[in-house]
Amino acid sequence: MITEKAPGKLYIAGEYAVLEQDCPAILVALDQYVRVSIKPSSSDTGLIHSKQYSQDSIHWVRRGSKIVIDNRDNPFEYILSAISFTERYCLEQKVKMDVYDLFVNSDLDSADGKKYGLGSSAAVTVATVKAILRFYGVQASKDLIYKLSTISHYSVQGNGSAGDIAASVYGGWIAYQTFNKLWLKEELASKSLSAVVGEAWPGLKIQQLVPPKDMELLIGWSQQPASTSRLVDKTNANKNNLRTEYAKFLADSRKCVLQMIRGFEEANIALIQKQIGINRRLLQHFAAINNIAIEIPRLTELIEIANKFGGAAKTSGAGNGDCGIVIVNKDTDIDRLRKEWVKNNILPLEFHIHQSELTY
């Protein structure tokens, strides 16, 4: 049996703006994993099994008089898409197809099945791509895994930056800028998959960052799961109506994250913390003009407690639940901070940074 894993991630800064080209974000990969195991089937029927995902609900929306199924929160959609595109790539390499059983196991949800917001759809996509490539004995660089996973994920989600895919593939702390999505769509319509994954993707930038040695990342969970794809749908629908304000948000976010990247490069924790505060305010304004909730009351509580202890905190990802992150110096009284969180129904998540390595 072959087993591959992919880590979950958290956004540190640059959310929503990262959906556009030339707008960087910073993400970090965590030591919580989706594992995909694969073995040849003992019959002519293949199996896909996951004990975590067996109870997944189906979401639907009303469009006029029609019910439209929204499968973007269903992990099996991402697994099937990853299988489809990875096998298509393998076929183009003249690999003979086989029948197999696939077993999926995830750390990215709480014990009662609630999502932490660690990018489980991205991690399951990456782990599936890696497992199938290895099963067929196809040599794979991180670049190839990122591109196959991104195409697979995007074909289901239809929006997003693929920053979570990059964090899951490359590991550690990364600065990320998304690619030209229209270009990718046109390339996929006119070229082979092998040709598209072999090309340089316009706009794509992935840079590994080294954190200052005395910097610590703290994570608190609001215990309220959120749906990224539906929040992104809502803000995308508002873009044209808010053209001037949206352009200003993008410019301000870009400036903020570039300063934060400089903070990493100069090992300047104070500069990183300052930009965390600026990014929080930018996201608060972005939420107000889009009439969405990013920083819910429990996340505000998380942030204010962290600020009292000298930390710099904000929401992580799309918001409206999930996690908040805090950047502190290692000499901060972290135990007391976490105890304050617990008193306010915020669950500290004691995860560590995942450093990526290819096992084949």
C-alpha positions as CSV (number, residue, x, y, z in Angstrom):
1,M,0.0,0.0,0.0
2,I,1.3,3.5,-1.0
3,T,0.4,6.4,1.3
4,E,0.9,10.1,0.6
5,K,0.0,13.0,2.8
6,A,-0.6,16.8,2.3
7,P,-0.7,19.4,5.1
8,G,-3.4,21.9,5.9
9,K,-2.7,25.6,5.8
10,L,-3.6,28.9,7.3
11,Y,-3.6,32.4,5.6
12,I,-1.5,34.9,7.5
13,A,-2.3,38.0,5.4
14,G,-3.6,39.0,2.0
15,E,-7.0,37.3,2.0
16,Y,-9.5,38.2,-0.8
17,A,-6.9,40.4,-2.5
18,V,-5.0,37.3,-3.4
19,L,-7.8,36.3,-5.8
20,E,-6.4,38.9,-8.2
21,Q,-3.1,38.9,-10.0
22,D,-0.1,40.9,-8.6
23,C,-1.6,40.8,-5.1
24,P,0.5,38.7,-2.7
25,A,-0.6,36.7,0.3
26,I,1.4,34.9,3.0
27,L,0.4,31.4,4.1
28,V,1.8,28.7,6.3
29,A,1.5,24.9,6.1
30,L,0.7,23.1,9.3
31,D,1.4,19.6,10.7
32,Q,-2.2,18.4,10.3
33,Y,-2.7,16.2,7.3
34,V,-4.9,14.5,4.8
35,R,-3.5,11.0,4.0
36,V,-4.4,9.1,0.9
37,S,-3.5,5.4,0.7
38,I,-3.8,3.5,-2.6
39,K,-3.4,-0.2,-3.5
40,P,-4.3,-2.3,-6.5
41,S,-7.9,-3.6,-6.3
42,S,-8.4,-7.3,-5.7
43,S,-11.3,-7.2,-8.2
44,D,-12.3,-5.3,-11.4
45,T,-14.1,-2.7,-9.2
46,G,-12.3,0.2,-7.5
47,L,-13.2,1.7,-4.1
48,I,-12.9,5.2,-2.7
49,H,-13.4,5.3,1.1
50,S,-13.1,7.8,3.9
51,K,-14.6,7.4,7.4
52,Q,-14.5,11.2,7.9
53,Y,-16.4,12.1,4.7
54,S,-19.0,9.3,4.7
55,Q,-21.5,11.5,6.5
56,D,-20.9,14.6,4.4
57,S,-24.1,16.7,3.6
58,I,-25.0,18.0,0.2
59,H,-25.7,21.8,0.0
60,W,-28.1,23.3,-2.5
61,V,-29.2,26.8,-3.5
62,R,-32.4,28.0,-5.2
63,R,-32.0,29.7,-8.6
64,G,-35.5,30.9,-9.5
65,S,-37.7,27.8,-9.3
66,K,-34.7,25.4,-9.7
67,I,-32.7,23.6,-7.0
68,V,-29.0,23.7,-7.8
69,I,-26.6,21.3,-6.0
70,D,-23.5,23.0,-4.6
71,N,-20.9,20.3,-4.4
72,R,-17.9,22.5,-3.6
73,D,-17.9,21.5,0.1
74,N,-18.1,17.8,-0.8
75,P,-14.5,16.3,-0.6
76,F,-15.4,13.5,-2.9
77,E,-15.8,16.0,-5.8
78,Y,-12.2,17.1,-5.3
79,I,-10.9,13.5,-5.0
80,L,-12.7,12.5,-8.3
81,S,-11.4,15.6,-10.1
82,A,-7.8,14.9,-8.9
83,I,-8.1,11.3,-10.1
84,S,-9.5,12.4,-13.5
85,F,-6.8,15.0,-14.3
86,T,-3.9,13.0,-12.9
87,E,-4.9,9.9,-14.9
88,R,-5.3,12.1,-17.9
89,Y,-1.7,13.3,-17.4
90,C,-0.5,9.7,-16.9
91,L,-2.2,8.5,-20.1
92,E,-0.4,11.3,-22.0
93,Q,2.8,9.8,-20.6
94,K,1.7,6.4,-22.1
95,V,1.2,4.9,-18.6
96,K,-1.2,1.8,-18.6
97,M,-4.2,2.4,-16.3
98,D,-5.1,0.0,-13.5
99,V,-8.0,-0.4,-11.0
100,Y,-7.2,0.6,-7.4
101,D,-8.7,1.2,-4.0
102,L,-8.2,4.6,-2.4
103,F,-8.5,5.3,1.3
104,V,-8.7,8.9,2.7
105,N,-7.9,9.9,6.3
106,S,-8.0,13.5,7.6
107,D,-6.7,15.3,10.6
108,L,-8.1,18.6,9.4
109,D,-11.4,18.4,11.2
110,S,-12.3,18.4,14.9
111,A,-13.3,15.1,16.7
112,D,-17.0,15.9,16.1
113,G,-16.4,16.5,12.4
114,K,-16.4,20.3,12.3
115,K,-13.9,21.9,9.9
116,Y,-11.1,24.0,11.4
117,G,-10.7,25.9,8.1
118,L,-7.3,24.5,7.3
119,G,-8.0,24.0,3.5
120,S,-9.1,20.4,3.6
121,S,-10.3,20.5,-0.1
122,A,-6.9,21.6,-1.2
123,A,-5.0,19.1,1.0
124,V,-7.2,16.1,-0.2
125,T,-6.6,17.2,-3.8
126,V,-2.8,17.4,-3.3
127,A,-2.6,14.1,-1.4
128,T,-4.7,12.3,-4.1
129,V,-2.6,13.7,-7.0
130,K,0.6,12.6,-5.2
131,A,-0.7,9.1,-4.4
132,I,-1.8,8.4,-8.0
133,L,1.4,9.7,-9.5
134,R,3.4,7.4,-7.2
135,F,1.1,4.5,-7.8
136,Y,1.8,4.7,-11.5
137,G,5.5,5.4,-10.9
138,V,5.5,8.8,-12.5
139,Q,8.3,11.1,-11.4
140,A,6.9,14.4,-10.0
141,S,8.3,17.7,-9.1
142,K,6.5,20.1,-6.6
143,D,5.8,22.3,-9.7
144,L,3.9,19.4,-11.4
145,I,2.0,18.4,-8.3
146,Y,1.0,22.1,-7.7
147,K,-0.3,22.5,-11.3
148,L,-2.2,19.2,-11.5
149,S,-3.7,19.9,-8.1
150,T,-4.7,23.5,-9.0
151,I,-6.4,22.4,-12.3
152,S,-8.2,19.6,-10.4
153,H,-9.3,21.9,-7.6
154,Y,-10.3,24.8,-9.8
155,S,-12.5,22.6,-12.0
156,V,-14.6,21.9,-8.9
157,Q,-14.5,25.2,-6.9
158,G,-14.5,27.6,-9.9
159,N,-13.0,30.4,-7.8
160,G,-10.1,30.9,-5.4
161,S,-6.4,31.7,-5.8
162,A,-5.0,28.2,-5.3
163,G,-2.8,29.6,-2.5
164,D,-3.9,26.8,-0.2
165,I,-2.7,24.3,-2.9
166,A,0.7,26.0,-3.0
167,A,1.0,25.9,0.8
168,S,0.1,22.2,0.8
169,V,2.6,21.4,-1.9
170,Y,5.6,23.6,-0.9
171,G,5.2,23.6,2.9
172,G,6.6,26.0,5.4
173,W,5.9,29.8,5.1
174,I,5.2,31.1,1.6
175,A,4.5,34.3,-0.2
176,Y,2.1,33.6,-3.0
177,Q,0.7,35.4,-6.0
178,T,-2.0,33.8,-8.2
179,F,-1.8,33.1,-12.0
180,N,-3.9,34.4,-14.9
181,K,-7.0,32.3,-14.7
182,L,-8.4,33.3,-18.1
183,W,-5.0,32.3,-19.7
184,L,-5.2,28.9,-18.0
185,K,-8.8,28.3,-19.1
186,E,-7.8,29.1,-22.8
187,E,-4.7,26.9,-22.6
188,L,-6.6,23.9,-21.2
189,A,-9.1,24.3,-24.1
190,S,-6.5,24.2,-26.8
191,K,-3.5,22.2,-25.6
192,S,-2.8,18.8,-24.0
193,L,-2.6,18.7,-20.2
194,S,1.1,17.8,-20.3
195,A,1.8,20.9,-22.4
196,V,-0.1,23.2,-20.0
197,V,1.6,21.8,-16.8
198,G,5.0,22.2,-18.6
199,E,4.5,25.9,-19.3
200,A,5.3,28.9,-17.1
201,W,2.0,30.2,-15.8
202,P,1.7,34.0,-16.2
203,G,1.6,35.9,-12.8
204,L,2.3,32.9,-10.6
205,K,4.9,33.5,-7.9
206,I,5.7,31.2,-5.0
207,Q,8.5,32.3,-2.6
208,Q,9.6,30.4,0.5
209,L,9.9,32.6,3.6
210,V,12.1,32.1,6.6
211,P,10.4,33.3,9.9
212,P,12.4,35.3,12.5
213,K,13.8,32.8,15.0
214,D,12.1,34.5,18.0
215,M,8.7,34.6,16.3
216,E,5.9,32.3,17.4
217,L,2.6,31.7,15.6
218,L,-0.5,31.0,17.8
219,I,-3.8,29.7,16.4
220,G,-7.2,30.0,18.0
221,W,-10.3,28.2,16.7
222,S,-13.7,30.0,16.9
223,Q,-15.5,26.6,16.9
224,Q,-17.7,28.0,14.1
225,P,-17.0,26.5,10.7
226,A,-17.3,28.8,7.6
227,S,-17.6,28.2,3.8
228,T,-14.9,30.0,1.8
229,S,-16.4,29.4,-1.6
230,R,-19.8,31.0,-0.8
231,L,-18.1,34.1,0.8
232,V,-15.9,34.5,-2.3
233,D,-19.0,34.1,-4.5
234,K,-20.6,37.0,-2.7
235,T,-17.6,39.4,-2.9
236,N,-17.0,38.5,-6.6
237,A,-20.6,39.5,-7.4
238,N,-20.0,42.9,-5.8
239,K,-16.7,43.7,-7.6
240,N,-18.2,45.8,-10.5
241,N,-20.4,47.8,-8.1
242,L,-17.5,48.7,-5.9
243,R,-14.9,49.2,-8.6
244,T,-13.0,52.2,-7.0
245,E,-13.1,50.9,-3.5
246,Y,-12.1,47.4,-4.6
247,A,-9.1,48.8,-6.5
248,K,-8.0,50.8,-3.4
249,F,-8.4,47.6,-1.3
250,L,-6.2,45.7,-3.7
251,A,-3.5,48.4,-3.7
252,D,-3.5,48.8,0.1
253,S,-3.4,45.0,0.6
254,R,-0.5,44.6,-1.8
255,K,1.5,47.3,-0.1
256,C,0.8,45.8,3.3
257,V,1.8,42.2,2.4
258,L,4.9,43.4,0.5
259,Q,6.0,45.2,3.8
260,M,5.3,42.0,5.7
261,I,7.4,40.0,3.3
262,R,10.2,42.5,4.0
263,G,9.7,41.9,7.7
264,F,10.4,38.2,7.1
265,E,13.4,39.0,4.9
266,E,14.8,41.3,7.6
267,A,13.8,39.1,10.6
268,N,11.8,42.1,11.9
269,I,9.0,40.8,14.1
270,A,7.7,44.3,14.9
271,L,7.3,45.1,11.2
272,I,5.4,41.8,10.6
273,Q,3.2,42.6,13.6
274,K,2.5,46.1,12.4
275,Q,1.3,44.8,9.0
276,I,-0.9,42.2,10.7
277,G,-2.8,45.1,12.4
278,I,-3.0,47.0,9.1
279,N,-4.3,43.9,7.2
280,R,-6.9,43.4,9.9
281,R,-8.3,46.9,9.4
282,L,-8.3,46.5,5.6
283,L,-10.3,43.3,5.9
284,Q,-12.7,45.0,8.4
285,H,-13.4,47.7,5.8
286,F,-13.6,45.1,3.0
287,A,-16.3,43.3,5.0
288,A,-18.2,46.5,5.6
289,I,-18.4,47.5,1.9
290,N,-19.4,44.0,0.9
291,N,-21.9,43.6,3.7
292,I,-20.3,40.3,4.8
293,A,-19.2,39.1,8.2
294,I,-15.4,38.3,8.3
295,E,-14.6,39.1,11.9
296,I,-17.4,37.5,13.9
297,P,-17.6,38.5,17.6
298,R,-15.7,35.4,18.8
299,L,-12.8,36.2,16.5
300,T,-12.8,39.8,17.7
301,E,-12.6,38.4,21.3
302,L,-9.6,36.2,20.2
303,I,-7.9,39.2,18.7
304,E,-8.5,41.6,21.6
305,I,-7.1,39.0,24.1
306,A,-4.0,38.5,22.0
307,N,-3.5,42.3,21.7
308,K,-3.6,42.6,25.5
309,F,-0.6,40.2,25.7
310,G,1.4,42.2,23.1
311,G,0.5,40.0,20.1
312,A,-0.7,41.0,16.7
313,A,-3.8,39.1,15.6
314,K,-6.4,38.9,12.8
315,T,-8.8,36.5,11.2
316,S,-7.3,33.8,8.9
317,G,-8.8,33.0,5.5
318,A,-12.3,34.0,4.4
319,G,-13.4,34.6,8.0
320,N,-17.0,34.4,9.3
321,G,-15.7,31.6,11.6
322,D,-12.8,29.2,11.5
323,C,-9.5,30.4,13.0
324,G,-7.7,33.5,14.1
325,I,-3.9,33.8,14.0
326,V,-1.5,35.7,16.3
327,I,2.1,36.7,15.8
328,V,4.0,37.0,19.1
329,N,7.6,37.1,20.4
330,K,8.7,33.9,22.1
331,D,9.0,35.7,25.5
332,T,5.2,36.4,25.5
333,D,3.2,34.6,28.3
334,I,1.7,32.2,25.8
335,D,0.1,29.9,28.5
336,R,-1.8,32.7,30.1
337,L,-3.0,34.0,26.7
338,R,-4.3,30.6,25.7
339,K,-6.1,30.2,29.1
340,E,-7.8,33.5,28.5
341,W,-9.0,32.2,25.1
342,V,-10.4,29.0,26.7
343,K,-12.4,31.1,29.2
344,N,-14.0,32.8,26.2
345,N,-14.8,29.6,24.3
346,I,-11.9,29.9,21.9
347,L,-10.0,26.7,21.4
348,P,-6.2,27.0,21.1
349,L,-4.8,24.7,18.4
350,E,-1.3,23.7,19.2
351,F,-0.2,22.9,15.7
352,H,3.3,23.2,14.3
353,I,4.8,24.3,10.9
354,H,5.1,21.6,8.2
355,Q,8.2,21.6,6.1
356,S,7.6,19.8,2.8
357,E,9.6,17.0,1.3
358,L,9.0,14.8,-1.7
359,T,9.2,11.1,-0.8
360,Y,9.9,9.9,-4.3
